[in-house]
């Protein structure tokens, strides 16, 4: 069963900042990254959200998908699953290089 994927305002803002960074780097590269990101959100998380484990900093109920960008940059797509409404709630698009102590869900 496919789940509806909803992006929280905080996650949407983080993705927008990543988009600005990516576009400054290269339009082609930005398009490639956002094509990949949209596939993760609309296919991977929508079709199999339980495939990824709980986020290592918080545990349940937060799950996380590690989205790799290039060789060194990675973002955690942190989300919860609402079985009742069949919704995946994307809460954060958090840069994995940040200090873990600064994380807030």
Biopython code that builds the backbone (N, CA, C, O; Angstrom):
import numpy as np
from Bio.PDB.StructureBuilder import StructureBuilder

atoms = [
    (1, "UNK", "N", (0.835, -1.182, 0.000)),
    (1, "UNK", "CA", (0.000, 0.000, 0.000)),
    (1, "UNK", "C", (0.878, 1.243, 0.000)),
    (1, "UNK", "O", (1.885, 1.295, 0.706)),
    (2, "UNK", "N", (0.506, 2.225, -0.775)),
    (2, "UNK", "CA", (1.263, 3.463, -0.864)),
    (2, "UNK", "C", (0.815, 4.447, 0.214)),
    (2, "UNK", "O", (-0.376, 4.604, 0.484)),
    (3, "UNK", "N", (1.785, 5.093, 0.810)),
    (3, "UNK", "CA", (1.530, 6.099, 1.835)),
    (3, "UNK", "C", (1.614, 7.495, 1.214)),
    (3, "UNK", "O", (2.328, 7.709, 0.235)),
    (4, "UNK", "N", (0.888, 8.418, 1.788)),
    (4, "UNK", "CA", (0.989, 9.827, 1.389)),
    (4, "UNK", "C", (2.206, 10.404, 2.120)),
    (4, "UNK", "O", (2.369, 10.180, 3.320)),
    (5, "UNK", "N", (3.049, 11.137, 1.414)),
    (5, "UNK", "CA", (4.236, 11.746, 2.014)),
    (5, "UNK", "C", (3.983, 13.238, 2.186)),
    (5, "UNK", "O", (3.689, 13.944, 1.221)),
    (6, "UNK", "N", (4.099, 13.710, 3.423)),
    (6, "UNK", "CA", (3.859, 15.106, 3.760)),
    (6, "UNK", "C", (5.144, 15.690, 4.334)),
    (6, "UNK", "O", (5.759, 15.096, 5.220)),
    (7, "UNK", "N", (5.543, 16.844, 3.833)),
    (7, "UNK", "CA", (6.756, 17.513, 4.328)),
    (7, "UNK", "C", (6.374, 18.602, 5.332)),
    (7, "UNK", "O", (5.565, 19.483, 5.038)),
    (8, "UNK", "N", (6.962, 18.524, 6.498)),
    (8, "UNK", "CA", (6.750, 19.563, 7.509)),
    (8, "UNK", "C", (7.432, 20.853, 7.052)),
    (8, "UNK", "O", (8.387, 20.810, 6.275)),
    (9, "UNK", "N", (6.945, 21.998, 7.530)),
    (9, "UNK", "CA", (7.554, 23.275, 7.133)),
    (9, "UNK", "C", (9.064, 23.328, 7.377)),
    (9, "UNK", "O", (9.799, 23.870, 6.552)),
    (10, "UNK", "N", (9.530, 22.780, 8.484)),
    (10, "UNK", "CA", (10.970, 22.793, 8.774)),
    (10, "UNK", "C", (11.731, 21.993, 7.726)),
    (10, "UNK", "O", (12.761, 22.452, 7.233)),
    (11, "UNK", "N", (11.249, 20.814, 7.379)),
    (11, "UNK", "CA", (11.895, 19.993, 6.353)),
    (11, "UNK", "C", (11.854, 20.698, 5.004)),
    (11, "UNK", "O", (12.836, 20.684, 4.263)),
    (12, "UNK", "N", (10.731, 21.309, 4.688)),
    (12, "UNK", "CA", (10.595, 22.024, 3.420)),
    (12, "UNK", "C", (11.609, 23.171, 3.340)),
    (12, "UNK", "O", (12.212, 23.396, 2.290)),
    (13, "UNK", "N", (11.793, 23.888, 4.438)),
    (13, "UNK", "CA", (12.787, 24.970, 4.473)),
    (13, "UNK", "C", (14.206, 24.449, 4.295)),
    (13, "UNK", "O", (15.011, 25.052, 3.587)),
    (14, "UNK", "N", (14.509, 23.327, 4.940)),
    (14, "UNK", "CA", (15.843, 22.733, 4.803)),
    (14, "UNK", "C", (16.082, 22.265, 3.372)),
    (14, "UNK", "O", (17.188, 22.401, 2.849)),
    (15, "UNK", "N", (15.059, 21.721, 2.746)),
    (15, "UNK", "CA", (15.189, 21.302, 1.341)),
    (15, "UNK", "C", (15.352, 22.515, 0.426)),
    (15, "UNK", "O", (16.091, 22.454, -0.557)),
    (16, "UNK", "N", (14.683, 23.590, 0.737)),
    (16, "UNK", "CA", (14.814, 24.814, -0.069)),
    (16, "UNK", "C", (16.228, 25.387, 0.044)),
    (16, "UNK", "O", (16.783, 25.863, -0.947)),
    (17, "UNK", "N", (16.808, 25.345, 1.232)),
    (17, "UNK", "CA", (18.190, 25.818, 1.398)),
    (17, "UNK", "C", (19.156, 24.918, 0.629)),
    (17, "UNK", "O", (20.114, 25.404, 0.028)),
    (18, "UNK", "N", (18.909, 23.628, 0.649)),
    (18, "UNK", "CA", (19.730, 22.712, -0.134)),
    (18, "UNK", "C", (19.572, 23.006, -1.626)),
    (18, "UNK", "O", (20.548, 22.951, -2.375)),
    (19, "UNK", "N", (18.368, 23.312, -2.052)),
    (19, "UNK", "CA", (18.114, 23.633, -3.465)),
    (19, "UNK", "C", (18.905, 24.866, -3.886)),
    (19, "UNK", "O", (19.480, 24.891, -4.974)),
    (20, "UNK", "N", (18.937, 25.877, -3.042)),
    (20, "UNK", "CA", (19.693, 27.088, -3.357)),
    (20, "UNK", "C", (21.185, 26.778, -3.459)),
    (20, "UNK", "O", (21.863, 27.254, -4.369)),
    (21, "UNK", "N", (21.688, 25.982, -2.524)),
    (21, "UNK", "CA", (23.088, 25.566, -2.566)),
    (21, "UNK", "C", (23.383, 24.787, -3.843)),
    (21, "UNK", "O", (24.376, 25.054, -4.520)),
    (22, "UNK", "N", (22.531, 23.834, -4.168)),
    (22, "UNK", "CA", (22.740, 22.985, -5.340)),
    (22, "UNK", "C", (22.692, 23.794, -6.625)),
    (22, "UNK", "O", (23.484, 23.562, -7.539)),
    (23, "UNK", "N", (21.776, 24.733, -6.700)),
    (23, "UNK", "CA", (21.658, 25.565, -7.900)),
    (23, "UNK", "C", (22.878, 26.456, -8.076)),
    (23, "UNK", "O", (23.294, 26.720, -9.204)),
    (24, "UNK", "N", (23.454, 26.922, -6.978)),
    (24, "UNK", "CA", (24.683, 27.727, -7.061)),
    (24, "UNK", "C", (25.841, 26.892, -7.584)),
    (24, "UNK", "O", (26.731, 27.408, -8.260)),
    (25, "UNK", "N", (25.828, 25.624, -7.275)),
    (25, "UNK", "CA", (26.902, 24.729, -7.711)),
    (25, "UNK", "C", (26.798, 24.467, -9.210)),
    (25, "UNK", "O", (27.764, 24.658, -9.948)),
    (26, "UNK", "N", (25.617, 24.027, -9.658)),
    (26, "UNK", "CA", (25.401, 23.727, -11.071)),
    (26, "UNK", "C", (23.926, 23.385, -11.279)),
    (26, "UNK", "O", (23.350, 22.630, -10.496)),
    (27, "UNK", "N", (23.323, 23.924, -12.312)),
    (27, "UNK", "CA", (21.924, 23.622, -12.596)),
    (27, "UNK", "C", (21.727, 22.136, -12.885)),
    (27, "UNK", "O", (20.788, 21.523, -12.377)),
    (28, "UNK", "N", (22.603, 21.559, -13.696)),
    (28, "UNK", "CA", (22.479, 20.139, -14.032)),
    (28, "UNK", "C", (22.614, 19.259, -12.801)),
    (28, "UNK", "O", (21.859, 18.303, -12.625)),
    (29, "UNK", "N", (23.578, 19.587, -11.952)),
    (29, "UNK", "CA", (23.780, 18.828, -10.727)),
    (29, "UNK", "C", (22.570, 18.967, -9.806)),
    (29, "UNK", "O", (22.136, 17.987, -9.202)),
    (30, "UNK", "N", (22.029, 20.168, -9.697)),
    (30, "UNK", "CA", (20.855, 20.400, -8.855)),
    (30, "UNK", "C", (19.665, 19.584, -9.355)),
    (30, "UNK", "O", (18.945, 18.979, -8.562)),
    (31, "UNK", "N", (19.466, 19.570, -10.646)),
    (31, "UNK", "CA", (18.362, 18.791, -11.224)),
    (31, "UNK", "C", (18.542, 17.308, -10.914)),
    (31, "UNK", "O", (17.585, 16.621, -10.556)),
    (32, "UNK", "N", (19.753, 16.829, -11.050)),
    (32, "UNK", "CA", (20.035, 15.425, -10.750)),
    (32, "UNK", "C", (19.728, 15.082, -9.295)),
    (32, "UNK", "O", (19.118, 14.051, -9.009)),
    (33, "UNK", "N", (20.156, 15.957, -8.370)),
    (33, "UNK", "CA", (19.935, 15.693, -6.946)),
    (33, "UNK", "C", (18.454, 15.730, -6.597)),
    (33, "UNK", "O", (17.979, 14.896, -5.826)),
    (34, "UNK", "N", (17.723, 16.684, -7.154)),
    (34, "UNK", "CA", (16.308, 16.782, -6.821)),
    (34, "UNK", "C", (15.472, 15.716, -7.511)),
    (34, "UNK", "O", (14.406, 15.355, -7.013)),
    (35, "UNK", "N", (15.924, 15.214, -8.625)),
    (35, "UNK", "CA", (15.262, 14.062, -9.240)),
    (35, "UNK", "C", (15.413, 12.857, -8.320)),
    (35, "UNK", "O", (14.456, 12.117, -8.093)),
    (36, "UNK", "N", (16.615, 12.666, -7.792)),
    (36, "UNK", "CA", (16.864, 11.572, -6.847)),
    (36, "UNK", "C", (16.049, 11.744, -5.567)),
    (36, "UNK", "O", (15.437, 10.794, -5.080)),
    (37, "UNK", "N", (16.047, 12.969, -5.026)),
    (37, "UNK", "CA", (15.314, 13.234, -3.789)),
    (37, "UNK", "C", (13.815, 12.999, -3.976)),
    (37, "UNK", "O", (13.167, 12.402, -3.116)),
    (38, "UNK", "N", (13.273, 13.460, -5.083)),
    (38, "UNK", "CA", (11.847, 13.246, -5.331)),
    (38, "UNK", "C", (11.520, 11.763, -5.455)),
    (38, "UNK", "O", (10.449, 11.319, -5.041)),
    (39, "UNK", "N", (12.446, 11.003, -6.024)),
    (39, "UNK", "CA", (12.223, 9.555, -6.119)),
    (39, "UNK", "C", (12.229, 8.919, -4.732)),
    (39, "UNK", "O", (11.398, 8.058, -4.443)),
    (40, "UNK", "N", (13.138, 9.327, -3.892)),
    (40, "UNK", "CA", (13.184, 8.794, -2.529)),
    (40, "UNK", "C", (11.862, 9.076, -1.818)),
    (40, "UNK", "O", (11.288, 8.191, -1.184)),
    (41, "UNK", "N", (11.390, 10.310, -1.931)),
    (41, "UNK", "CA", (10.166, 10.687, -1.233)),
    (41, "UNK", "C", (8.925, 10.036, -1.838)),
    (41, "UNK", "O", (8.083, 9.513, -1.108)),
    (42, "UNK", "N", (8.808, 10.063, -3.142)),
    (42, "UNK", "CA", (7.578, 9.608, -3.787)),
    (42, "UNK", "C", (7.528, 8.109, -4.055)),
    (42, "UNK", "O", (6.446, 7.553, -4.246)),
    (43, "UNK", "N", (8.677, 7.452, -4.071)),
    (43, "UNK", "CA", (8.682, 6.017, -4.325)),
    (43, "UNK", "C", (9.162, 5.255, -3.089)),
    (43, "UNK", "O", (8.410, 4.468, -2.513)),
    (44, "UNK", "N", (10.400, 5.483, -2.684)),
    (44, "UNK", "CA", (10.979, 4.695, -1.595)),
    (44, "UNK", "C", (10.202, 4.849, -0.285)),
    (44, "UNK", "O", (9.781, 3.851, 0.301)),
    (45, "UNK", "N", (10.009, 6.084, 0.178)),
    (45, "UNK", "CA", (9.305, 6.284, 1.441)),
    (45, "UNK", "C", (7.809, 6.031, 1.307)),
    (45, "UNK", "O", (7.177, 5.531, 2.238)),
    (46, "UNK", "N", (7.248, 6.368, 0.169)),
    (46, "UNK", "CA", (5.807, 6.174, -0.021)),
    (46, "UNK", "C", (5.430, 4.695, -0.117)),
    (46, "UNK", "O", (4.352, 4.297, 0.322)),
    (47, "UNK", "N", (6.304, 3.897, -0.682)),
    (47, "UNK", "CA", (5.972, 2.485, -0.885)),
    (47, "UNK", "C", (6.495, 1.551, 0.206)),
    (47, "UNK", "O", (5.913, 0.492, 0.443)),
    (48, "UNK", "N", (7.580, 1.931, 0.867)),
    (48, "UNK", "CA", (8.155, 1.032, 1.878)),
    (48, "UNK", "C", (8.777, 1.818, 3.033)),
    (48, "UNK", "O", (9.981, 1.706, 3.260)),
    (49, "UNK", "N", (7.996, 2.605, 3.764)),
    (49, "UNK", "CA", (8.582, 3.443, 4.817)),
    (49, "UNK", "C", (9.187, 2.670, 5.982)),
    (49, "UNK", "O", (10.028, 3.202, 6.706)),
    (50, "UNK", "N", (8.773, 1.429, 6.170)),
    (50, "UNK", "CA", (9.319, 0.636, 7.274)),
    (50, "UNK", "C", (10.669, 0.006, 6.940)),
    (50, "UNK", "O", (11.279, -0.641, 7.792)),
    (51, "UNK", "N", (11.128, 0.188, 5.734)),
    (51, "UNK", "CA", (12.397, -0.411, 5.307)),
    (51, "UNK", "C", (13.589, 0.174, 6.067)),
    (51, "UNK", "O", (14.595, -0.511, 6.249)),
    (52, "UNK", "N", (13.494, 1.409, 6.505)),
    (52, "UNK", "CA", (14.620, 2.059, 7.182)),
    (52, "UNK", "C", (14.401, 2.053, 8.682)),
    (52, "UNK", "O", (13.271, 2.114, 9.167)),
    (53, "UNK", "N", (15.498, 1.978, 9.399)),
    (53, "UNK", "CA", (15.437, 1.818, 10.845)),
    (53, "UNK", "C", (15.182, 3.146, 11.548)),
    (53, "UNK", "O", (15.083, 4.207, 10.931)),
    (54, "UNK", "N", (15.083, 3.032, 12.859)),
    (54, "UNK", "CA", (14.871, 4.219, 13.684)),
    (54, "UNK", "C", (16.113, 5.110, 13.643)),
    (54, "UNK", "O", (17.239, 4.634, 13.503)),
    (55, "UNK", "N", (15.876, 6.409, 13.769)),
    (55, "UNK", "CA", (16.956, 7.387, 13.731)),
    (55, "UNK", "C", (17.847, 7.188, 14.953)),
    (55, "UNK", "O", (17.367, 7.104, 16.083)),
    (56, "UNK", "N", (19.142, 7.116, 14.707)),
    (56, "UNK", "CA", (20.095, 6.751, 15.769)),
    (56, "UNK", "C", (20.149, 7.756, 16.921)),
    (56, "UNK", "O", (20.524, 7.388, 18.034)),
    (57, "UNK", "N", (19.787, 8.999, 16.679)),
    (57, "UNK", "CA", (19.839, 9.993, 17.752)),
    (57, "UNK", "C", (18.602, 9.986, 18.647)),
    (57, "UNK", "O", (18.668, 10.418, 19.798)),
    (58, "UNK", "N", (17.491, 9.505, 18.134)),
    (58, "UNK", "CA", (16.236, 9.611, 18.874)),
    (58, "UNK", "C", (15.567, 8.281, 19.164)),
    (58, "UNK", "O", (14.881, 8.134, 20.175)),
    (59, "UNK", "N", (15.763, 7.320, 18.290)),
    (59, "UNK", "CA", (15.014, 6.077, 18.416)),
    (59, "UNK", "C", (13.580, 6.271, 17.966)),
    (59, "UNK", "O", (13.248, 7.247, 17.293)),
    (60, "UNK", "N", (12.735, 5.322, 18.350)),
    (60, "UNK", "CA", (11.326, 5.355, 17.944)),
    (60, "UNK", "C", (10.638, 6.599, 18.500)),
    (60, "UNK", "O", (10.973, 7.030, 19.603)),
    (61, "UNK", "N", (9.713, 7.174, 17.794)),
    (61, "UNK", "CA", (9.086, 6.728, 16.560)),
    (61, "UNK", "C", (9.750, 7.290, 15.296)),
    (61, "UNK", "O", (9.245, 7.103, 14.189)),
    (62, "UNK", "N", (10.871, 7.971, 15.469)),
    (62, "UNK", "CA", (11.510, 8.634, 14.329)),
    (62, "UNK", "C", (12.357, 7.648, 13.520)),
    (62, "UNK", "O", (13.202, 6.943, 14.072)),
    (63, "UNK", "N", (12.127, 7.608, 12.237)),
    (63, "UNK", "CA", (12.905, 6.785, 11.318)),
    (63, "UNK", "C", (13.747, 7.710, 10.449)),
    (63, "UNK", "O", (13.497, 8.914, 10.391)),
    (64, "UNK", "N", (14.750, 7.141, 9.769)),
    (64, "UNK", "CA", (15.625, 7.994, 8.970)),
    (64, "UNK", "C", (16.162, 7.272, 7.749)),
    (64, "UNK", "O", (16.491, 6.087, 7.780)),
    (65, "UNK", "N", (16.234, 8.030, 6.686)),
    (65, "UNK", "CA", (16.810, 7.578, 5.419)),
    (65, "UNK", "C", (18.023, 8.463, 5.167)),
    (65, "UNK", "O", (17.906, 9.687, 5.213)),
    (66, "UNK", "N", (19.183, 7.875, 4.902)),
    (66, "UNK", "CA", (20.394, 8.656, 4.653)),
    (66, "UNK", "C", (20.499, 8.944, 3.157)),
    (66, "UNK", "O", (20.725, 8.044, 2.348)),
    (67, "UNK", "N", (20.329, 10.213, 2.809)),
    (67, "UNK", "CA", (20.382, 10.667, 1.422)),
    (67, "UNK", "C", (21.784, 11.200, 1.158)),
    (67, "UNK", "O", (22.199, 12.205, 1.735)),
    (68, "UNK", "N", (22.505, 10.515, 0.282)),
    (68, "UNK", "CA", (23.891, 10.898, -0.015)),
    (68, "UNK", "C", (23.932, 11.818, -1.220)),
    (68, "UNK", "O", (23.260, 11.589, -2.226)),
    (69, "UNK", "N", (24.735, 12.865, -1.097)),
    (69, "UNK", "CA", (24.899, 13.850, -2.165)),
    (69, "UNK", "C", (26.391, 13.953, -2.448)),
    (69, "UNK", "O", (27.144, 14.468, -1.622)),
    (70, "UNK", "N", (26.818, 13.478, -3.587)),
    (70, "UNK", "CA", (28.245, 13.502, -3.875)),
    (70, "UNK", "C", (29.001, 12.541, -2.983)),
    (70, "UNK", "O", (28.444, 11.571, -2.470)),
    (71, "UNK", "N", (30.281, 12.827, -2.808)),
    (71, "UNK", "CA", (31.144, 11.913, -2.045)),
    (71, "UNK", "C", (31.093, 12.125, -0.544)),
    (71, "UNK", "O", (31.245, 11.179, 0.228)),
    (72, "UNK", "N", (30.879, 13.373, -0.129)),
    (72, "UNK", "CA", (31.008, 13.654, 1.302)),
    (72, "UNK", "C", (29.751, 14.176, 1.982)),
    (72, "UNK", "O", (29.647, 14.083, 3.205)),
    (73, "UNK", "N", (28.818, 14.706, 1.258)),
    (73, "UNK", "CA", (27.652, 15.335, 1.863)),
    (73, "UNK", "C", (26.507, 14.338, 1.995)),
    (73, "UNK", "O", (26.188, 13.596, 1.065)),
    (74, "UNK", "N", (25.903, 14.345, 3.177)),
    (74, "UNK", "CA", (24.790, 13.442, 3.452)),
    (74, "UNK", "C", (23.735, 14.184, 4.261)),
    (74, "UNK", "O", (24.047, 15.042, 5.087)),
    (75, "UNK", "N", (22.490, 13.836, 4.006)),
    (75, "UNK", "CA", (21.373, 14.407, 4.740)),
    (75, "UNK", "C", (20.518, 13.282, 5.282)),
    (75, "UNK", "O", (20.263, 12.292, 4.596)),
    (76, "UNK", "N", (20.075, 13.442, 6.529)),
    (76, "UNK", "CA", (19.117, 12.505, 7.096)),
    (76, "UNK", "C", (17.723, 13.007, 6.759)),
    (76, "UNK", "O", (17.377, 14.148, 7.067)),
    (77, "UNK", "N", (16.930, 12.162, 6.133)),
    (77, "UNK", "CA", (15.505, 12.443, 5.941)),
    (77, "UNK", "C", (14.822, 11.762, 7.119)),
    (77, "UNK", "O", (14.691, 10.538, 7.153)),
    (78, "UNK", "N", (14.395, 12.559, 8.073)),
    (78, "UNK", "CA", (13.853, 12.038, 9.326)),
    (78, "UNK", "C", (12.328, 12.117, 9.246)),
    (78, "UNK", "O", (11.762, 13.158, 8.911)),
    (79, "UNK", "N", (11.683, 11.003, 9.559)),
    (79, "UNK", "CA", (10.239, 10.939, 9.358)),
    (79, "UNK", "C", (9.566, 10.030, 10.381)),
    (79, "UNK", "O", (10.210, 9.231, 11.061)),
    (80, "UNK", "N", (8.266, 10.179, 10.461)),
    (80, "UNK", "CA", (7.436, 9.278, 11.247)),
    (80, "UNK", "C", (6.373, 8.687, 10.322)),
    (80, "UNK", "O", (6.118, 9.202, 9.233)),
    (81, "UNK", "N", (5.774, 7.617, 10.771)),
    (81, "UNK", "CA", (4.743, 6.947, 9.986)),
    (81, "UNK", "C", (3.456, 6.936, 10.803)),
    (81, "UNK", "O", (3.449, 6.528, 11.964)),
    (82, "UNK", "N", (2.370, 7.388, 10.186)),
    (82, "UNK", "CA", (1.055, 7.342, 10.813)),
    (82, "UNK", "C", (0.249, 6.261, 10.104)),
    (82, "UNK", "O", (-0.244, 6.466, 8.995)),
    (83, "UNK", "N", (0.124, 5.128, 10.746)),
    (83, "UNK", "CA", (-0.577, 3.988, 10.143)),
    (83, "UNK", "C", (-2.057, 4.281, 9.956)),
    (83, "UNK", "O", (-2.667, 3.836, 8.984)),
    (84, "UNK", "N", (-2.624, 5.022, 10.878)),
    (84, "UNK", "CA", (-4.060, 5.304, 10.808)),
    (84, "UNK", "C", (-4.434, 6.069, 9.536)),
    (84, "UNK", "O", (-5.439, 5.772, 8.891)),
    (85, "UNK", "N", (-3.608, 7.056, 9.191)),
    (85, "UNK", "CA", (-3.894, 7.874, 8.008)),
    (85, "UNK", "C", (-3.057, 7.463, 6.799)),
    (85, "UNK", "O", (-3.172, 8.057, 5.726)),
    (86, "UNK", "N", (-2.214, 6.446, 6.976)),
    (86, "UNK", "CA", (-1.301, 5.989, 5.907)),
    (86, "UNK", "C", (-0.465, 7.156, 5.387)),
    (86, "UNK", "O", (-0.396, 7.405, 4.183)),
    (87, "UNK", "N", (0.173, 7.871, 6.330)),
    (87, "UNK", "CA", (0.956, 9.062, 6.017)),
    (87, "UNK", "C", (2.375, 8.917, 6.533)),
    (87, "UNK", "O", (2.596, 8.454, 7.652)),
    (88, "UNK", "N", (3.335, 9.316, 5.710)),
    (88, "UNK", "CA", (4.727, 9.467, 6.117)),
    (88, "UNK", "C", (4.944, 10.957, 6.311)),
    (88, "UNK", "O", (4.792, 11.738, 5.373)),
    (89, "UNK", "N", (5.298, 11.349, 7.520)),
    (89, "UNK", "CA", (5.527, 12.756, 7.844)),
    (89, "UNK", "C", (7.023, 13.035, 7.864)),
    (89, "UNK", "O", (7.723, 12.624, 8.789)),
    (90, "UNK", "N", (7.512, 13.734, 6.842)),
    (90, "UNK", "CA", (8.929, 14.085, 6.774)),
    (90, "UNK", "C", (9.124, 15.317, 7.652)),
    (90, "UNK", "O", (8.593, 16.391, 7.369)),
    (91, "UNK", "N", (9.894, 15.140, 8.720)),
    (91, "UNK", "CA", (10.072, 16.197, 9.707)),
    (91, "UNK", "C", (11.317, 17.038, 9.469)),
    (91, "UNK", "O", (11.313, 18.248, 9.699)),
    (92, "UNK", "N", (12.379, 16.391, 9.007)),
    (92, "UNK", "CA", (13.649, 17.102, 8.824)),
    (92, "UNK", "C", (14.373, 16.583, 7.588)),
    (92, "UNK", "O", (14.213, 15.430, 7.187)),
    (93, "UNK", "N", (15.173, 17.468, 6.994)),
    (93, "UNK", "CA", (16.150, 17.133, 5.956)),
    (93, "UNK", "C", (17.447, 17.678, 6.521)),
    (93, "UNK", "O", (17.900, 18.762, 6.153)),
    (94, "UNK", "N", (18.036, 16.905, 7.426)),
    (94, "UNK", "CA", (19.075, 17.384, 8.326)),
    (94, "UNK", "C", (20.458, 16.997, 7.837)),
    (94, "UNK", "O", (20.727, 15.825, 7.573)),
    (95, "UNK", "N", (21.327, 17.979, 7.720)),
    (95, "UNK", "CA", (22.696, 17.737, 7.260)),
    (95, "UNK", "C", (23.419, 16.864, 8.280)),
    (95, "UNK", "O", (23.554, 17.240, 9.444)),
    (96, "UNK", "N", (23.880, 15.704, 7.841)),
    (96, "UNK", "CA", (24.505, 14.733, 8.737)),
    (96, "UNK", "C", (25.842, 15.203, 9.295)),
    (96, "UNK", "O", (26.346, 14.617, 10.253)),
    (97, "UNK", "N", (26.424, 16.245, 8.720)),
    (97, "UNK", "CA", (27.705, 16.740, 9.229)),
    (97, "UNK", "C", (27.527, 17.683, 10.426)),
    (97, "UNK", "O", (28.508, 18.080, 11.054)),
    (98, "UNK", "N", (26.307, 18.030, 10.732)),
    (98, "UNK", "CA", (26.061, 18.920, 11.877)),
    (98, "UNK", "C", (26.332, 18.198, 13.184)),
    (98, "UNK", "O", (26.308, 16.969, 13.252)),
    (99, "UNK", "N", (26.589, 18.976, 14.211)),
    (99, "UNK", "CA", (26.813, 18.440, 15.546)),
    (99, "UNK", "C", (25.536, 17.729, 16.012)),
    (99, "UNK", "O", (24.473, 18.349, 16.047)),
    (100, "UNK", "N", (25.619, 16.458, 16.365)),
    (100, "UNK", "CA", (24.414, 15.729, 16.799)),
    (100, "UNK", "C", (23.697, 16.377, 17.986)),
    (100, "UNK", "O", (22.488, 16.208, 18.145)),
    (101, "UNK", "N", (24.431, 17.113, 18.815)),
    (101, "UNK", "CA", (23.821, 17.762, 19.964)),
    (101, "UNK", "C", (22.878, 18.895, 19.560)),
    (101, "UNK", "O", (22.090, 19.362, 20.381)),
    (102, "UNK", "N", (22.951, 19.339, 18.311)),
    (102, "UNK", "CA", (22.080, 20.430, 17.857)),
    (102, "UNK", "C", (20.768, 19.927, 17.264)),
    (102, "UNK", "O", (19.919, 20.728, 16.872)),
    (103, "UNK", "N", (20.596, 18.617, 17.195)),
    (103, "UNK", "CA", (19.390, 18.071, 16.577)),
    (103, "UNK", "C", (18.171, 18.272, 17.440)),
    (103, "UNK", "O", (18.196, 18.014, 18.644)),
    (104, "UNK", "N", (17.089, 18.738, 16.814)),
    (104, "UNK", "CA", (15.779, 18.821, 17.446)),
    (104, "UNK", "C", (14.752, 18.292, 16.466)),
    (104, "UNK", "O", (14.755, 18.673, 15.295)),
    (105, "UNK", "N", (13.881, 17.426, 16.929)),
    (105, "UNK", "CA", (12.840, 16.859, 16.045)),
    (105, "UNK", "C", (11.693, 17.835, 15.882)),
    (105, "UNK", "O", (10.727, 17.540, 15.179)),
]
sb = StructureBuilder()
sb.init_structure("model")
sb.init_model(0)
sb.init_chain("A")
sb.init_seg("    ")
for serial, (resi, resn, name, xyz) in enumerate(atoms, 1):
    if name == "N":
        sb.init_residue(resn, " ", resi, " ")
    sb.init_atom(name, np.array(xyz, "f"), 0.0, 1.0, " ", f" {name:<3s}", serial, name[0])
structure = sb.get_structure()
